[in-house]
Structure formats: C-alpha cells, structure tokens
C-alpha cells in the first residue's frame, strides 16, 4: 500500500479539467459552428438558386435544427422533423383560410395541428414541428406571402437533405467520443477502488464519502457513453467515409455494458466497504490487495482508451488480461479472513464481478471471463480455465 494515491474527486478534476481536454472541446465547438454555418448557407443557396424559391427561410432553419440534434437516431429524427414541418405548413395554409380571426384562432389551429400529427405519428418531434409550422403560417407568414404554400414544404425537405448530407460528408470521429467516455468512467472506477483499498487498509470509513459521492453522480457519464456509441454507429451507416470504421464501432459497443456494470459494482463495493469500516470489522490483506490491483488495472485500461494518450493496445491489453487472470485465480473463498463477516464476503463477490467486467472490457466473452475466476462451488457453471501456479505469480 505504499503507492501514491489520488482521491476520486481530484481524479475527476484531472479527467475533466486538463488543458488538452479543453483545447479539444474548443476545436470541436469551432468545427460545429463552421459546419452549421456552411450547411445553412448551402441549403439557402440550393433552395433559392437551383429550385427558384425567392425566400427559402425554412431550408436553413431545418438544417440548424437537424444539426443541433444530439444523440443517435438523427436520420430518423431528421425525417420526423421534415414530416412535422410539412404537416404544420400544410395544415397552417389550409386552416388559416377556414378559421376566422379572433383570440381563439391560434389555440384552434395549434390544437387541430397537434391532433392530426398525433394520428400520423407518435413522435413528439412531429407534433412539435407541426404546431410550430402552423403558428408561423397563421401569424407572420400567412398564405399569399412570397414563398408560401408547397414551396415551404419543399424548402423543409431541402434543409433536411442538406443537414444529413453535411453529417455524411463532414463527420466527426465515430469512436473518439465513445472512447473518451469509456476512459473517463474507467478512471472514476479506478479511483473509487483505490479509495476503497485505502479505507480498508486504514479502517477509515470517512475516506469513502467522496468516492461514493463521485460514483453516485456517474449516470450522466454513462448516458454520454451510450449516446456517443449510438452516434458513432449512426455515422458509420450514414457516411461512406466511415464505412471502414464499422468494426471498431461494433467492438466499442460490445464493451459498453461491461463498463457500466463495472461502475455499478464499484458503487456497491464502496458502500459495503464503508459499512465494514464503520462496523470496525477488518478485511484480509489478500482481499485488500485484490481491490488495490483491480484499481491499478482499471487505471491502466483508462489510459489505453484515452484518445489523448498514445498507447499500444496490441501489447497493453494482453498484459492487462494476464494480470486479471492472476487476480481472478486469487478470488476464491480463502481470500477472506477467518471468521469473516458478511460485508467482507460481499466485497469479495463484488471484486470477482469487477474482475469479470474488466476482462470483458479487454474483449473477453462473459463466459470466458467468469471461467477465469477461482471456483467457489463444487459444480461451477463455468469450469475454471486456469493452469497450475497462476495464482502464485
């Protein structure tokens, strides 16, 4: 236990506040601004010069909305958006003719638009755009104004097409964002495990307060990780420039459940370690060392997935797998102290689960990862794939 330790919150600050990370975010923001500005200008030019609409304002508006969509399923949502605009504009042009002026005109038009849209699609995006389109037509762009009627519908389609084409021709990296989120979560998990090992070693329950606070706030990071992978998969489907990256995206997607599981298991382990310390019970030195080694492996994996840090995955991953096999071989029932309390058994069980999770992150199947553990049953569901002496190394 002589290594230099970094607290969980300090580790979070390092992950989120590095100068290099900030520079990367600035570049991403600048690229996004240029992408949206160019696409809006191109859509306006196409609708005005090639199609001949004098004031095609719906084209750049649709582009901005589509490129502003976050997460995955942007293709589906772009189509829903276009459909909603078409429904709203069409209904607006129709209803304005047959509804007399008055205070109840807008509520009536919006209500009818939402009702029709709800029958045509269950998507809230379609309903919202239908209502917005109807309001625009009924207020500042009534029928008879320049560029009205079907022209507005066509402009919406042009904007949607240009928006999707921009995503396809100017894509961001389909895996970098996902790897960044994986690296961050593994780093958080590593720091939590590190804090747990320290608390078990010093019997200091209060040392886990910050770790538990940090790990409880990881749901947003988990959602970001899943969303980044979904966006990456969509980009490889949409952009011919990224078709060669499909295998890498699929590989990344396969490990995401294991990363999420590792964080959840670390949370349970930390909570139980805090209970053990507050009960003034102790954990065996062997179990403390297992948790400590898992923290070190998770930190190394975090570095492997960090896009800002050059790494040799072909060499690093097999080395980490070997270390996890050794850890797994040491997680038998004999890892707890004699007369162990329930909390110590729970910590051992969670350490076994985290070992499996990290092996899955390294690319193993769950069955093979489970087989790397020392058996705790006379009839294990997955017979151990160990060789003599591995636990002694």
C-alpha positions as CSV (number, residue, x, y, z in Angstrom):
1,X,0.0,0.0,0.0
2,X,2.9,2.3,-0.5
3,X,1.9,3.7,-3.8
4,X,0.9,7.4,-4.3
5,X,-2.9,7.7,-4.2
6,X,-5.1,10.2,-5.9
7,X,-8.5,10.9,-4.4
8,X,-11.6,10.3,-6.5
9,X,-12.7,14.0,-6.8
10,X,-9.1,15.0,-7.6
11,X,-9.0,12.4,-10.3
12,X,-12.3,13.7,-11.7
13,X,-10.9,17.2,-11.9
14,X,-7.9,15.8,-13.7
15,X,-10.1,14.0,-16.2
16,X,-12.4,16.9,-16.8
17,X,-10.1,19.9,-16.5
18,X,-6.9,19.2,-18.4
19,X,-5.7,21.9,-20.8
20,X,-5.5,19.4,-23.6
21,X,-9.1,18.3,-23.0
22,X,-10.2,22.0,-23.0
23,X,-8.4,22.6,-26.3
24,X,-10.1,19.6,-27.8
25,X,-13.5,20.9,-26.7
26,X,-12.8,24.3,-28.2
27,X,-11.8,22.6,-31.6
28,X,-15.0,20.6,-31.5
29,X,-17.1,23.7,-30.8
30,X,-15.4,25.6,-33.6
31,X,-15.9,22.8,-36.1
32,X,-19.5,22.5,-35.2
33,X,-20.1,26.3,-35.7
34,X,-18.4,26.2,-39.1
35,X,-20.3,23.0,-40.1
36,X,-23.7,24.6,-39.2
37,X,-22.9,27.9,-40.8
38,X,-21.8,26.4,-44.1
39,X,-24.7,23.9,-44.3
40,X,-27.2,26.7,-43.6
41,X,-25.7,28.8,-46.4
42,X,-25.6,25.9,-48.8
43,X,-29.3,25.0,-48.2
44,X,-30.4,28.6,-48.7
45,X,-28.4,28.7,-52.0
46,X,-29.8,25.4,-53.3
47,X,-33.4,26.4,-52.5
48,X,-33.1,29.9,-53.9
49,X,-30.8,29.4,-56.9
50,X,-31.4,25.8,-58.0
51,X,-35.1,25.4,-57.1
52,X,-36.0,29.1,-57.6
53,X,-37.7,30.0,-54.3
54,X,-37.2,33.7,-53.6
55,X,-37.2,33.5,-49.7
56,X,-36.4,29.9,-48.7
57,X,-36.2,30.5,-45.0
58,X,-37.4,27.0,-44.0
59,X,-34.3,25.4,-45.6
60,X,-31.6,26.9,-43.3
61,X,-34.0,26.7,-40.3
62,X,-34.4,22.9,-40.9
63,X,-30.6,22.5,-41.3
64,X,-29.9,24.2,-38.0
65,X,-32.4,22.1,-36.2
66,X,-31.2,18.8,-37.6
67,X,-27.5,19.6,-37.0
68,X,-28.5,20.7,-33.5
69,X,-29.9,17.3,-32.7
70,X,-27.8,15.3,-30.2
71,X,-27.5,11.6,-29.5
72,X,-28.3,8.9,-32.0
73,X,-31.1,8.3,-34.5
74,X,-30.5,11.6,-36.2
75,X,-31.6,10.1,-39.5
76,X,-35.0,9.1,-38.1
77,X,-35.4,12.3,-36.2
78,X,-34.5,14.4,-39.3
79,X,-37.2,12.6,-41.3
80,X,-39.7,13.2,-38.4
81,X,-38.7,16.8,-38.3
82,X,-39.2,17.3,-42.0
83,X,-42.5,15.5,-41.8
84,X,-43.6,17.6,-38.9
85,X,-42.7,20.8,-40.8
86,X,-44.6,19.6,-43.9
87,X,-47.7,18.8,-41.8
88,X,-47.5,22.1,-39.9
89,X,-47.1,24.2,-43.0
90,X,-49.7,22.3,-45.0
91,X,-52.2,22.5,-42.2
92,X,-51.4,26.1,-41.5
93,X,-52.0,27.1,-45.1
94,X,-55.3,25.1,-45.0
95,X,-56.6,26.2,-41.6
96,X,-55.9,29.9,-42.0
97,X,-58.4,30.0,-44.9
98,X,-61.2,28.5,-42.8
99,X,-60.7,29.9,-39.4
100,X,-62.0,33.5,-38.7
101,X,-59.8,35.9,-36.9
102,X,-60.1,36.1,-33.1
103,X,-58.4,35.3,-29.9
104,X,-59.2,31.6,-30.3
105,X,-57.7,31.3,-33.8
106,X,-54.2,30.3,-32.6
107,X,-55.4,27.8,-30.0
108,X,-57.7,26.2,-32.6
109,X,-55.0,25.9,-35.2
110,X,-52.5,24.5,-32.8
111,X,-55.0,22.1,-31.3
112,X,-56.0,20.8,-34.7
113,X,-52.4,20.5,-35.9
114,X,-51.4,18.5,-32.8
115,X,-54.4,16.3,-33.1
116,X,-53.7,15.5,-36.8
117,X,-50.0,15.0,-36.1
118,X,-50.8,12.6,-33.2
119,X,-52.8,10.4,-35.6
120,X,-50.0,10.5,-38.2
121,X,-47.1,9.8,-35.9
122,X,-46.4,9.1,-32.2
123,X,-43.2,11.1,-32.3
124,X,-43.3,14.3,-30.1
125,X,-40.9,15.9,-32.7
126,X,-43.5,15.6,-35.4
127,X,-46.2,17.1,-33.2
128,X,-44.0,20.0,-32.0
129,X,-42.9,20.9,-35.5
130,X,-46.5,20.6,-36.8
131,X,-47.6,23.1,-34.2
132,X,-44.7,25.4,-34.8
133,X,-45.2,25.4,-38.5
134,X,-48.9,26.1,-38.1
135,X,-48.2,29.1,-35.8
136,X,-45.7,30.5,-38.3
137,X,-48.2,30.3,-41.2
138,X,-51.0,31.7,-39.1
139,X,-49.1,34.7,-37.8
140,X,-46.1,36.1,-39.7
141,X,-46.2,34.0,-42.9
142,X,-49.9,33.8,-43.9
143,X,-50.9,32.3,-47.3
144,X,-50.3,34.7,-50.2
145,X,-46.9,35.8,-48.9
146,X,-43.9,35.3,-51.0
147,X,-42.6,31.7,-51.0
148,X,-45.8,30.2,-49.4
149,X,-47.7,27.0,-49.9
150,X,-45.9,24.0,-51.3
151,X,-42.6,26.0,-51.6
152,X,-42.2,25.9,-47.8
153,X,-42.7,22.1,-47.7
154,X,-40.0,21.7,-50.4
155,X,-37.7,24.0,-48.5
156,X,-38.0,21.9,-45.4
157,X,-37.1,18.8,-47.4
158,X,-34.1,20.6,-48.9
159,X,-32.9,21.6,-45.4
160,X,-33.3,18.1,-44.1
161,X,-31.4,16.6,-47.1
162,X,-28.5,19.2,-46.7
163,X,-28.3,18.6,-43.0
164,X,-28.0,14.8,-43.4
165,X,-25.5,15.3,-46.3
166,X,-23.4,17.5,-44.1
167,X,-23.3,14.9,-41.4
168,X,-22.2,12.3,-44.0
169,X,-19.6,14.4,-45.7
170,X,-18.2,16.2,-42.7
171,X,-18.3,13.6,-40.0
172,X,-16.6,13.6,-36.7
173,X,-14.7,10.6,-35.5
174,X,-17.1,7.7,-34.8
175,X,-15.1,6.2,-31.9
176,X,-13.2,9.0,-30.2
177,X,-16.1,10.4,-28.2
178,X,-17.1,7.0,-27.1
179,X,-13.5,6.1,-26.1
180,X,-13.2,9.3,-24.1
181,X,-16.3,8.5,-22.1
182,X,-15.1,4.9,-21.5
183,X,-11.7,6.2,-20.4
184,X,-13.4,8.7,-18.0
185,X,-15.6,6.1,-16.4
186,X,-12.8,3.6,-16.0
187,X,-10.8,6.3,-14.4
188,X,-13.6,7.1,-12.0
189,X,-14.0,3.4,-11.2
190,X,-10.2,3.1,-10.6
191,X,-10.2,6.0,-8.2
192,X,-13.2,4.6,-6.3
193,X,-11.5,1.2,-5.9
194,X,-8.3,2.9,-4.9
195,X,-10.1,4.8,-2.2
196,X,-11.8,1.6,-1.1
197,X,-8.4,-0.2,-0.8
198,X,-7.0,2.7,1.3
199,X,-10.1,2.8,3.5
200,X,-9.9,-1.0,4.1
201,X,-6.2,-0.7,4.9
202,X,-6.6,2.2,7.3
203,X,-10.1,1.3,8.5
204,X,-11.2,4.9,7.7
205,X,-14.9,4.9,6.7
206,X,-14.9,8.6,6.1
207,X,-12.4,8.3,3.4
208,X,-15.1,6.7,1.2
209,X,-17.5,9.7,1.4
210,X,-16.1,11.5,-1.6
211,X,-15.7,8.2,-3.6
212,X,-19.4,7.4,-3.0
213,X,-20.4,10.9,-3.9
214,X,-18.5,10.7,-7.2
215,X,-19.6,7.3,-8.2
216,X,-23.3,8.2,-7.5
217,X,-23.0,11.0,-10.0
218,X,-21.8,8.9,-12.9
219,X,-25.2,8.2,-14.5
220,X,-24.8,11.3,-16.8
221,X,-21.4,10.0,-17.9
222,X,-22.9,6.5,-18.6
223,X,-25.6,8.1,-20.7
224,X,-23.0,10.2,-22.5
225,X,-21.0,7.0,-23.2
226,X,-24.0,5.1,-24.6
227,X,-25.1,8.2,-26.6
228,X,-21.6,8.6,-28.1
229,X,-21.6,5.0,-29.2
230,X,-25.0,5.3,-30.8
231,X,-23.9,8.4,-32.7
232,X,-20.8,6.6,-33.9
233,X,-22.8,3.7,-35.2
234,X,-25.1,6.1,-37.0
235,X,-22.2,7.9,-38.6
236,X,-20.7,4.7,-39.9
237,X,-24.1,3.9,-41.5
238,X,-24.6,7.4,-43.0
239,X,-21.1,8.4,-44.1
240,X,-19.2,6.5,-46.8
241,X,-16.1,8.0,-45.5
242,X,-16.5,6.0,-42.2
243,X,-17.7,2.6,-43.5
244,X,-14.2,1.2,-42.7
245,X,-14.7,2.1,-39.1
246,X,-17.8,-0.1,-38.5
247,X,-15.8,-2.9,-37.0
248,X,-14.2,-0.5,-34.4
249,X,-17.6,0.9,-33.5
250,X,-19.1,-2.6,-33.0
251,X,-16.1,-3.5,-30.9
252,X,-16.6,-0.4,-28.7
253,X,-20.4,-1.0,-28.4
254,X,-19.7,-4.6,-27.2
255,X,-17.8,-3.4,-24.1
256,X,-20.1,-0.7,-23.0
257,X,-22.4,-2.9,-20.8
258,X,-19.2,-4.1,-19.1
259,X,-18.0,-0.6,-18.4
260,X,-21.4,0.3,-17.0
261,X,-21.5,-2.9,-14.9
262,X,-18.0,-2.1,-13.5
263,X,-19.1,1.3,-12.3
264,X,-22.3,-0.1,-10.6
265,X,-20.3,-3.0,-9.0
266,X,-17.7,-0.5,-7.7
267,X,-20.5,1.6,-6.2
268,X,-21.8,-1.5,-4.3
269,X,-18.3,-2.5,-3.2
270,X,-17.6,1.0,-1.9
271,X,-20.8,1.2,0.0
272,X,-20.2,-2.2,1.6
273,X,-16.6,-1.3,2.4
274,X,-17.9,1.7,4.3
275,X,-20.3,-0.5,6.2
276,X,-17.4,-2.8,7.1
277,X,-15.2,0.0,8.3
278,X,-18.0,1.6,10.4
279,X,-18.7,-1.7,12.0
280,X,-15.0,-1.8,13.0
281,X,-14.5,-5.0,11.2
282,X,-11.5,-5.8,9.0
283,X,-10.8,-7.3,5.6
284,X,-7.9,-9.7,4.9
285,X,-4.7,-8.3,3.5
286,X,-5.2,-10.5,0.5
287,X,-8.6,-9.0,-0.3
288,X,-7.4,-5.5,0.2
289,X,-4.6,-6.3,-2.3
290,X,-7.1,-7.7,-4.8
291,X,-9.1,-4.4,-4.7
292,X,-5.9,-2.4,-5.0
293,X,-4.8,-4.4,-8.0
294,X,-8.2,-4.0,-9.7
295,X,-7.9,-0.3,-9.2
296,X,-4.5,-0.3,-10.9
297,X,-5.7,-2.4,-13.8
298,X,-8.7,-0.1,-14.3
299,X,-6.4,2.9,-14.3
300,X,-4.2,1.3,-17.0
301,X,-7.3,0.5,-19.1
302,X,-8.4,4.1,-18.7
303,X,-5.1,5.2,-20.2
304,X,-5.5,2.6,-23.1
305,X,-8.8,4.1,-24.1
306,X,-7.7,7.7,-23.6
307,X,-7.5,9.2,-27.2
308,X,-5.1,11.9,-25.9
309,X,-2.6,9.3,-24.7
310,X,-0.7,7.2,-27.2
311,X,-0.9,3.5,-26.3
312,X,-0.1,0.1,-27.8
313,X,-3.3,-1.8,-27.4
314,X,-1.9,-4.9,-29.0
315,X,0.6,-5.2,-26.2
316,X,-1.2,-3.4,-23.3
317,X,-4.4,-5.4,-23.5
318,X,-2.8,-8.9,-23.3
319,X,-0.7,-7.7,-20.4
320,X,-3.7,-6.5,-18.5
321,X,-5.6,-9.7,-19.3
322,X,-2.8,-11.7,-17.8
323,X,-2.9,-9.6,-14.6
324,X,-6.7,-10.0,-14.4
325,X,-6.3,-13.8,-14.8
326,X,-3.9,-13.8,-11.9
327,X,-6.3,-11.6,-9.8
328,X,-9.2,-13.9,-10.7
329,X,-7.3,-17.0,-9.6
330,X,-6.9,-15.5,-6.2
331,X,-10.6,-14.6,-5.6
332,X,-11.6,-17.9,-4.0
333,X,-13.4,-18.2,-0.7
334,X,-10.0,-18.4,1.0
335,X,-9.4,-14.7,0.1
336,X,-11.4,-13.6,3.1
337,X,-10.2,-13.7,6.7
338,X,-11.0,-16.4,9.1
339,X,-14.4,-15.8,10.7
340,X,-15.2,-13.2,8.0
341,X,-18.4,-11.1,8.4
342,X,-21.0,-10.6,5.7
343,X,-19.5,-7.3,4.4
344,X,-16.2,-9.0,3.7
345,X,-17.9,-11.7,1.6
346,X,-19.9,-9.0,-0.3
347,X,-16.6,-7.1,-1.0
348,X,-15.1,-10.4,-2.4
349,X,-18.2,-11.1,-4.5
350,X,-18.1,-7.6,-6.0
351,X,-14.3,-7.8,-6.6
352,X,-15.0,-11.0,-8.6
353,X,-17.7,-9.3,-10.6
354,X,-15.4,-6.3,-11.3
355,X,-12.7,-8.7,-12.5
356,X,-15.2,-10.2,-15.0
357,X,-16.2,-6.7,-16.1
358,X,-12.7,-5.7,-16.8
359,X,-11.9,-8.9,-18.7
360,X,-15.0,-8.1,-20.8
361,X,-13.6,-4.6,-21.4
362,X,-10.5,-6.3,-22.7
363,X,-12.5,-8.2,-25.2
364,X,-13.4,-11.4,-23.5
365,X,-16.8,-13.0,-23.5
366,X,-18.6,-13.1,-20.2
367,X,-18.4,-16.9,-20.1
368,X,-14.6,-16.9,-20.6
369,X,-14.2,-14.1,-18.1
370,X,-16.2,-15.9,-15.5
371,X,-14.1,-19.0,-16.1
372,X,-11.0,-17.0,-15.1
373,X,-12.3,-16.8,-11.5
374,X,-11.3,-19.3,-8.8
375,X,-14.4,-21.5,-8.3
376,X,-16.5,-21.1,-5.2
377,X,-18.7,-24.0,-5.9
378,X,-18.2,-27.8,-6.3
379,X,-20.2,-27.6,-9.5
380,X,-19.3,-24.2,-11.2
381,X,-21.5,-23.2,-14.1
382,X,-18.3,-22.2,-16.0
383,X,-15.4,-24.5,-15.2
384,X,-12.2,-22.6,-14.4
385,X,-9.8,-22.0,-17.3
386,X,-6.7,-21.8,-15.1
387,X,-3.4,-23.6,-15.1
388,X,-1.4,-24.6,-12.1
389,X,0.7,-21.9,-10.4
390,X,-1.1,-18.9,-12.0
391,X,-2.3,-17.6,-8.6
392,X,1.3,-17.8,-7.2
393,X,2.8,-15.4,-9.7
